[in-house]
């Protein structure tokens, strides 16, 4: 067995599992230079990363359970040398793929603070003031999203969990025991998690309608009205519409006001999946586009996208807070009494009991930077996307299929006379060659008519004008090379 000093710890540092405060500082000290080096290197690292790691994973899978302790340094070494480089470079400035993640270091400070103090924030009574910080962060989000004071919410692990709790809440509020007849409506462009959440919430698979979209990839309200009428005529119970404030594929914002009006008229619960786009409600210029969002019954948003936090941070807002509570409340004789309505009591509003103090990440980030910095950063990402889309749409061979509604645009590369297959192949080749240059990482998607689109999504706080110019330059040069080839 290793003597304690081999762990970099003296016997005084380590009584049972308790690392002394001095040793803790030393361990953090071992980590810091490596983190600093990693953060400094971000702009230079290949933007896509290298995930060719099957052999490495097979080797790793053989690791036996450790019987004796090892030194922290010994574990950090392969983490930074072998494992971390085998990833998409999600925190890098060139990450324009999928919906970019962030990784604000303010949130990392919050994790250190929350983890090292480890108080229990699952129930209000165990840490009332800490839970109130979380409630405040939610209240500020509600304010910025145009939700009323009376709204309640929940901080989740991500948008998928937020959408799930929204569907459960709507199901309880609108269907009760009539689960079998309940019908949910969304668009063909909705995120995968909408169908998945519906299934988890007990909505039958043949009761989920994925409606067609218009030329701008927005849900067609006429198709929605028809589908609702047809289902009612068939004796079913339409109960919920899940619209998108920014789809993952092309960044389309559904006609939220029209959908909201139809929902009001038909007594349907209107939930908006704003995991990608809701944050842009912070930007005054984009508020008209998102107008109906503030009047929805519920809204999912993702602080790990639009507020640049590290992964693991989602949020749900529900206009009628009592409905959220009714769907999730519960008590047991071994627990303290639930908090009065006036206070946030996480276990009464969500599926978890024990949970991390995730609210501190958002709260601390908002406190350290202030709303103005987030608003400015979001406006900048939007402006960068608009400028890049303008530049890209003038390139020979590029057809802009979806100009930016928020900060995402999608396009194809085509030559005159190309059929669908040729265009798709050309567009894939464009992505591959641009990604191979290592300055930006772009991904694509296939839309309903079979077109494969290349897409650019600007949402990382580290993406600035210089990187977007590199993106446009790489697209220009690669597109020209590919078109010159035949
Ligand atoms: C990312 C995303 C989701 C899923 O959220 P997670 O945080 O990945 O669970 C849902 N809807 C949209 C539109 C998204 O962009």
Boltz pocket constraint, residues with backbone or C-beta under 6 A from the ligand:
constraints:
  - pocket:
      binder: B
      contacts: [[A, 99], [A, 157], [A, 158], [A, 159], [A, 160], [A, 161], [A, 191], [A, 193], [A, 244], [A, 246], [A, 247], [A, 248], [A, 273], [A, 274], [A, 275], [A, 276], [A, 302], [A, 313], [A, 314]]
      max_distance: 6.0
